[in-house]
Amino acid sequence: MNTHRNLNQTPINFPIRWQRFFGEARTRIFIWYILLMTLFLSLSIPAIRQRLFLLVEGRVKEEYLKK
């Protein structure tokens, strides 16, 4: 009987712990930080890569035309 009572309390406590965890300001700020950093990195890395390839390609064409 006591075991059955403990099993019933575990599911109730589990969401409350997660709610407390995600309810704290530090956690929400950290999650937003991670999301924004992921977004900006996923946008900036391809843009920088494209820019560098264009610069290198321009230099190669310029050197090729000089010869």
Secondary structure, 3 states (H helix, E strand, C coil): CHHHHHHHHHHHHHHHHHHHHHHCHHHHHHHHHHHHHHHHHHHHHHHHHHHHHHHHHHHHHHHHHHC
